[in-house]
Amino acid sequence: QVQLVESGGGLVQAGGSLRLSCAASGIIFSINTMAWYRQAPGKQRELVSRITIGGNTNYADSVKGRFTISRDNAKNTVYLQMNSLKPEDSAVYYCACHRWDRARDPEYWGQGTQLTVSS
């Protein structure tokens, strides 16, 4: 079965850094676009970043210049490096994927990992 397992969340002070990881299984990782979403209490889930099978990336304006998405196809893992964290970054972060490069809704989701940024 398909599994996307996030790790690396936790509590960090404002201005700090953290790296999230998502290990995928049950998919052909190399033909999947991978993405990170986040959802804070009372807010809609939003797309944070996406990386295509060719390594092209995009970012939400709110994280541009602070976050970096990357992938390691040999490890079936996608990462989200988060720097200069702000309290408004606090959310549950979800890994997601869909096949090929055309932007569309995810086919699979991970369970999420909590990030809390303290003032």
Steps between C-alpha positions, in 0.01 A plus 500: 500500500599860455656668799634851543662540840601845617756566769705786639231718651525646845522816702742772397553865591426775253796552270607139527522225241364151454500240225199284426532166325245286320582140421283346228425136432257319273544753218743542215663797667691622194180561298320686778482868560541551875354780708476641848176646635422645839190566704467713812199480733201681354668554165486332162768259391746681277768395256844590633730362232513256211783323318455328164655180372761713325584700810315820419363670810243755604415663832223688668580870521493480880797261510698604194860568589472316832400144407668260257348181364722221369477133412727198510368240258747239623347527847139554390499806722397862465621770738392844608774714649342782701707799606418828674188346645214720613213427739260513205681198354355289782280232348470133426714435194387233254692321228308424181560365152350455156630329190680695226551875473163654424380690805195336650357384830709254697429131466643409841563675829715436801373521856672829572761629741452788742714812488468751782698825484513691826542875534 
